[in-house]
Amino acid sequence: MVVKVLVVDDSSFFRRRVSEILEQDNDIKVIGFAVNGREAVEKTEQLRPDMITMDVEMPVLDGISAVKEIMASNPTPILMFSSLTRDGATATLDALDAGAMDFLPKKFEDIARNNDDAIKLLQTKVKEIGRRRIPRSFKPLVPAKLAPTSPAPSIKPSIAAKDTNIRQPDRSFQRSAVQPKSSVNASTIRTSGKHYQLLAIGTSTGGPVALQTILTQLPANFPHPILLIQHMPAAFTPAFATRLNSLCKIKVKEAQQGDRLQPGTAYLAPGGQQMMVEGRGAAKTLRVFEDQSERITYKPSVDVTFASVAKAYQGDVLAIVLTGMGADGRDGARMLKQTGATIWAQDENSCVVYGMPQALVNAGLASEILALDDVAARIKRETGCG
């Protein structure tokens, strides 16, 4: 199947560059261009592309507003291009809340180590996302008030001050009316009775919305520390951690070197670095470091964190792999499984890209395969806090 793409950007140079790169792949065809968000909405109606690449900052109508209008009138998979700045990160997260599927840095040198890898990644993302079908009945639920990018200068945020009634983006198009046989109903399944010390979650493409969906449902008194490994640029993880912290009852922070793991706190691996757990007994701390190895593609890497968790906690871990391209997390999950840890995977219907979870399922590592909307309830039942 050839993926038909609408390229949206106010820069003629960038439109031409993206088009040339995409059409190097015989499975991609650029069928049109738009120079601003308003024209993007109109061209989507006229051309009915399979997917759209969208700049965040544009005249007439910005990318976020264009995403909202497109998802309301002609729901279409959208890949955002963003600058690696604090403002760019915040705007991109807003676009994901509005219904965009994923994002890439606008500077290709920020995407991968070399130009060929960056080109391949862009082509692969366009094909993976463009083959996701969204029904015309899609109704996005963008939070009425987007989360602040940072707390007020003189006010220390508290759990009591957090919004416990956040409206989540509607991703019902990612679910089928009939769940696959391997999927389970979180409200009816029996718990394992296993004792846990840690929850670890790895994800990539589609992960920001998936993590927000799960973490906003966990109670403030969640009994274990949580490690979050999301493939994301370094400029984005501080804004993403702050946003999650403002939306969730639990505390969420970007991980720092030497952080001591505490119950009810989620630690987001910083972009461009690796996060590992160190220590024995009750005193576990985080090691956060620059990884110069070219052998490891992802920074942060789910495999790296999971492997360290297997050593530090043995089998007292609940590990979950969510939506994402590739197979990161499979090898680390295998190490965890060998220690007796519990491994779950997100199901195909609710994934933006069924790559990372599929790698676990195909390797026989996942004991449960869950729809995204069932994950939080299942976590609470399994850990005894729901």
MOZIVEN-V218021 format. One record per residue. RES is the residue in one small letter. PHI is phi in whole degrees, -180 to 180 (NA if undefined). D_LAST is the distance of its C-alpha to the last C-alpha in whole Angstrom. Layout:
res:RES phi:PHI d_last:D_LAST
res:RES phi:PHI d_last:D_LAST
//
This chain:
res:m phi:NA d_last:44
res:v phi:-83 d_last:45
res:v phi:-89 d_last:43
res:k phi:-91 d_last:44
res:v phi:-121 d_last:44
res:l phi:-104 d_last:44
res:v phi:-101 d_last:45
res:v phi:-121 d_last:44
res:d phi:-168 d_last:46
res:d phi:-82 d_last:48
res:s phi:-96 d_last:50
res:s phi:-65 d_last:53
res:f phi:-62 d_last:53
res:f phi:-70 d_last:49
res:r phi:-59 d_last:49
res:r phi:-66 d_last:52
res:r phi:-66 d_last:50
res:v phi:-63 d_last:47
res:s phi:-61 d_last:49
res:e phi:-62 d_last:51
res:i phi:-66 d_last:48
res:l phi:-64 d_last:46
res:e phi:-81 d_last:50
res:q phi:-70 d_last:50
res:d phi:-96 d_last:48
res:n phi:-66 d_last:49
res:d phi:-93 d_last:46
res:i phi:-128 d_last:46
res:k phi:-134 d_last:48
res:v phi:-82 d_last:48
res:i phi:-105 d_last:49
res:g phi:-179 d_last:49
res:f phi:-132 d_last:49
res:a phi:-140 d_last:48
res:v phi:-102 d_last:49
res:n phi:-158 d_last:46
res:g phi:-63 d_last:43
res:r phi:-63 d_last:45
res:e phi:-66 d_last:47
res:a phi:-61 d_last:44
res:v phi:-61 d_last:43
res:e phi:-67 d_last:46
res:k phi:-68 d_last:46
res:t phi:-63 d_last:43
res:e phi:-64 d_last:44
res:q phi:-76 d_last:48
res:l phi:-97 d_last:47
res:r phi:49 d_last:43
res:p phi:-67 d_last:43
res:d phi:-77 d_last:40
res:m phi:-159 d_last:39
res:i phi:-130 d_last:40
res:t phi:-100 d_last:40
res:m phi:-134 d_last:40
res:d phi:-76 d_last:41
res:v phi:-78 d_last:39
res:e phi:-100 d_last:42
res:m phi:-147 d_last:44
res:p phi:-77 d_last:47
res:v phi:68 d_last:47
res:l phi:-144 d_last:43
res:d phi:-73 d_last:41
res:g phi:-62 d_last:39
res:i phi:-63 d_last:35
res:s phi:-64 d_last:37
res:a phi:-65 d_last:38
res:v phi:-59 d_last:35
res:k phi:-58 d_last:34
res:e phi:-69 d_last:37
res:i phi:-65 d_last:37
res:m phi:-69 d_last:33
res:a phi:-82 d_last:34
res:s phi:-107 d_last:37
res:n phi:-139 d_last:38
res:p phi:-51 d_last:34
res:t phi:-143 d_last:36
res:p phi:-58 d_last:34
res:i phi:-128 d_last:35
res:l phi:-110 d_last:35
res:m phi:-89 d_last:36
res:f phi:-108 d_last:39
res:s phi:-140 d_last:38
res:s phi:-78 d_last:40
res:l phi:-86 d_last:38
res:t phi:-129 d_last:38
res:r phi:-61 d_last:36
res:d phi:-65 d_last:37
res:g phi:-64 d_last:36
res:a phi:-64 d_last:33
res:t phi:-62 d_last:32
res:a phi:-64 d_last:34
res:t phi:-66 d_last:32
res:l phi:-64 d_last:29
res:d phi:-62 d_last:30
res:a phi:-65 d_last:31
res:l phi:-66 d_last:28
res:d phi:-61 d_last:26
res:a phi:-76 d_last:29
res:g phi:130 d_last:29
res:a phi:-64 d_last:31
res:m phi:-81 d_last:30
res:d phi:-162 d_last:31
res:f phi:-147 d_last:33
res:l phi:-140 d_last:36
res:p phi:-62 d_last:38
res:k phi:-74 d_last:42
res:k phi:-84 d_last:44
res:f phi:-64 d_last:44
res:e phi:-69 d_last:45
res:d phi:-89 d_last:41
res:i phi:-84 d_last:40
res:a phi:-150 d_last:41
res:r phi:-67 d_last:43
res:n phi:-138 d_last:46
res:n phi:-64 d_last:47
res:d phi:-63 d_last:47
res:d phi:-65 d_last:44
res:a phi:-63 d_last:43
res:i phi:-62 d_last:45
res:k phi:-63 d_last:43
res:l phi:-64 d_last:39
res:l phi:-62 d_last:40
res:q phi:-61 d_last:42
res:t phi:-66 d_last:39
res:k phi:-61 d_last:36
res:v phi:-61 d_last:38
res:k phi:-69 d_last:39
res:e phi:-64 d_last:35
res:i phi:-72 d_last:34
res:g phi:-68 d_last:37
res:r phi:-91 d_last:36
res:r phi:-86 d_last:33
res:r phi:-96 d_last:34
res:i phi:-117 d_last:32
res:p phi:-70 d_last:33
res:r phi:-65 d_last:35
res:s phi:-81 d_last:32
res:f phi:-57 d_last:30
res:k phi:-126 d_last:29
res:p phi:-68 d_last:27
res:l phi:-118 d_last:25
res:v phi:-79 d_last:26
res:p phi:-50 d_last:25
res:a phi:-59 d_last:27
res:k phi:-128 d_last:28
res:l phi:-68 d_last:27
res:a phi:-64 d_last:26
res:p phi:-67 d_last:28
res:t phi:-82 d_last:30
res:s phi:-158 d_last:30
res:p phi:-68 d_last:29
res:a phi:-58 d_last:32
res:p phi:-54 d_last:34
res:s phi:-107 d_last:34
res:i phi:-116 d_last:31
res:k phi:-84 d_last:28
res:p phi:-64 d_last:25
res:s phi:-131 d_last:22
res:i phi:-60 d_last:18
res:a phi:-64 d_last:19
res:a phi:-85 d_last:22
res:k phi:-78 d_last:20
res:d phi:-77 d_last:19
res:t phi:-96 d_last:16
res:n phi:-126 d_last:17
res:i phi:-71 d_last:19
res:r phi:-84 d_last:20
res:q phi:-93 d_last:20
res:p phi:-58 d_last:23
res:d phi:-80 d_last:23
res:r phi:-112 d_last:23
res:s phi:-63 d_last:23
res:f phi:-67 d_last:27
res:q phi:-87 d_last:25
res:r phi:-116 d_last:24
res:s phi:-96 d_last:26
res:a phi:-64 d_last:26
res:v phi:-116 d_last:26
res:q phi:-74 d_last:23
res:p phi:-62 d_last:25
res:k phi:-59 d_last:25
res:s phi:-78 d_last:23
res:s phi:-79 d_last:20
res:v phi:-128 d_last:17
res:n phi:-94 d_last:15
res:a phi:-63 d_last:11
res:s phi:-81 d_last:10
res:t phi:-112 d_last:13
res:i phi:-69 d_last:13
res:r phi:-79 d_last:13
res:t phi:-76 d_last:12
res:s phi:-78 d_last:14
res:g phi:79 d_last:14
res:k phi:-74 d_last:15
res:h phi:-92 d_last:15
res:y phi:-118 d_last:15
res:q phi:-120 d_last:17
res:l phi:-156 d_last:16
res:l phi:-114 d_last:15
res:a phi:-127 d_last:18
res:i phi:-129 d_last:19
res:g phi:-118 d_last:22
res:t phi:-163 d_last:24
res:s phi:-144 d_last:27
res:t phi:-58 d_last:28
res:g phi:87 d_last:26
res:g phi:-66 d_last:23
res:p phi:-56 d_last:23
res:v phi:-70 d_last:22
res:a phi:-62 d_last:19
res:l phi:-64 d_last:18
res:q phi:-62 d_last:18
res:t phi:-60 d_last:16
res:i phi:-79 d_last:13
res:l phi:-68 d_last:13
res:t phi:-69 d_last:13
res:q phi:-98 d_last:10
res:l phi:-84 d_last:8
res:p phi:-75 d_last:8
res:a phi:-61 d_last:11
res:n phi:-94 d_last:10
res:f phi:-53 d_last:9
res:p phi:-79 d_last:11
res:h phi:-132 d_last:13
res:p phi:-68 d_last:16
res:i phi:-129 d_last:16
res:l phi:-107 d_last:20
res:l phi:-118 d_last:21
res:i phi:-119 d_last:24
res:q phi:-119 d_last:25
res:h phi:-65 d_last:29
res:m phi:-162 d_last:30
res:p phi:-64 d_last:33
res:a phi:-59 d_last:34
res:a phi:-71 d_last:34
res:f phi:-95 d_last:31
res:t phi:-64 d_last:28
res:p phi:-62 d_last:29
res:a phi:-66 d_last:29
res:f phi:-68 d_last:26
res:a phi:-63 d_last:24
res:t phi:-63 d_last:25
res:r phi:-64 d_last:24
res:l phi:-60 d_last:20
res:n phi:-61 d_last:20
res:s phi:-74 d_last:21
res:l phi:-96 d_last:19
res:c phi:-98 d_last:16
res:k phi:-78 d_last:14
res:i phi:-73 d_last:14
res:k phi:-88 d_last:18
res:v phi:-127 d_last:19
res:k phi:-143 d_last:23
res:e phi:-73 d_last:26
res:a phi:-64 d_last:26
res:q phi:-129 d_last:29
res:q phi:-55 d_last:32
res:g phi:87 d_last:31
res:d phi:-54 d_last:27
res:r phi:-92 d_last:25
res:l phi:-69 d_last:22
res:q phi:-124 d_last:19
res:p phi:-61 d_last:15
res:g phi:73 d_last:14
res:t phi:-125 d_last:17
res:a phi:-105 d_last:18
res:y phi:-113 d_last:21
res:l phi:-91 d_last:23
res:a phi:-62 d_last:26
res:p phi:-66 d_last:29
res:g phi:-62 d_last:31
res:g phi:80 d_last:35
res:q phi:-131 d_last:33
res:q phi:-107 d_last:32
res:m phi:-126 d_last:29
res:m phi:-131 d_last:28
res:v phi:-100 d_last:27
res:e phi:-127 d_last:29
res:g phi:106 d_last:29
res:r phi:-121 d_last:29
res:g phi:69 d_last:27
res:a phi:-78 d_last:24
res:a phi:-89 d_last:26
res:k phi:-107 d_last:25
res:t phi:-128 d_last:27
res:l phi:-101 d_last:28
res:r phi:-107 d_last:31
res:v phi:-118 d_last:32
res:f phi:-152 d_last:35
res:e phi:-74 d_last:37
res:d phi:-111 d_last:38
res:q phi:-89 d_last:42
res:s phi:-68 d_last:41
res:e phi:-89 d_last:42
res:r phi:-73 d_last:41
res:i phi:-100 d_last:37
res:t phi:-73 d_last:37
res:y phi:-98 d_last:34
res:k phi:-140 d_last:33
res:p phi:-81 d_last:30
res:s phi:-114 d_last:30
res:v phi:-64 d_last:27
res:d phi:-59 d_last:29
res:v phi:-63 d_last:30
res:t phi:-67 d_last:27
res:f phi:-60 d_last:25
res:a phi:-63 d_last:28
res:s phi:-68 d_last:28
res:v phi:-65 d_last:25
res:a phi:-60 d_last:26
res:k phi:-73 d_last:28
res:a phi:-79 d_last:26
res:y phi:-113 d_last:23
res:q phi:56 d_last:25
res:g phi:-94 d_last:22
res:d phi:-86 d_last:19
res:v phi:-134 d_last:18
res:l phi:-107 d_last:16
res:a phi:-116 d_last:18
res:i phi:-130 d_last:18
res:v phi:-113 d_last:21
res:l phi:-106 d_last:21
res:t phi:-45 d_last:24
res:g phi:165 d_last:27
res:m phi:-79 d_last:31
res:g phi:86 d_last:32
res:a phi:-131 d_last:31
res:d phi:-59 d_last:30
res:g phi:109 d_last:27
res:r phi:-65 d_last:28
res:d phi:-68 d_last:30
res:g phi:-65 d_last:28
res:a phi:-66 d_last:25
res:r phi:-64 d_last:28
res:m phi:-64 d_last:28
res:l phi:-63 d_last:25
res:k phi:-60 d_last:25
res:q phi:-66 d_last:28
res:t phi:-90 d_last:26
res:g phi:100 d_last:23
res:a phi:-69 d_last:21
res:t phi:-96 d_last:18
res:i phi:-122 d_last:19
res:w phi:-120 d_last:18
res:a phi:-133 d_last:20
res:q phi:-74 d_last:20
res:d phi:-79 d_last:22
res:e phi:-64 d_last:25
res:n phi:-63 d_last:25
res:s phi:-99 d_last:22
res:c phi:-84 d_last:24
res:v phi:-69 d_last:27
res:v phi:-135 d_last:29
res:y phi:-92 d_last:28
res:g phi:-108 d_last:30
res:m phi:-61 d_last:27
res:p phi:-64 d_last:25
res:q phi:-62 d_last:28
res:a phi:-61 d_last:29
res:l phi:-68 d_last:26
res:v phi:-62 d_last:26
res:n phi:-64 d_last:30
res:a phi:-86 d_last:30
res:g phi:72 d_last:28
res:l phi:-94 d_last:25
res:a phi:-89 d_last:22
res:s phi:-82 d_last:20
res:e phi:-141 d_last:18
res:i phi:-123 d_last:19
res:l phi:-121 d_last:17
res:a phi:-68 d_last:18
res:l phi:-53 d_last:17
res:d phi:-66 d_last:15
res:d phi:-96 d_last:13
res:v phi:-65 d_last:12
res:a phi:-62 d_last:9
res:a phi:-62 d_last:7
res:r phi:-69 d_last:9
res:i phi:-61 d_last:8
res:k phi:-64 d_last:4
res:r phi:-66 d_last:5
res:e phi:-68 d_last:8
res:t phi:-96 d_last:8
res:g phi:75 d_last:6
res:c phi:-120 d_last:4
res:g phi:-126 d_last:0
//
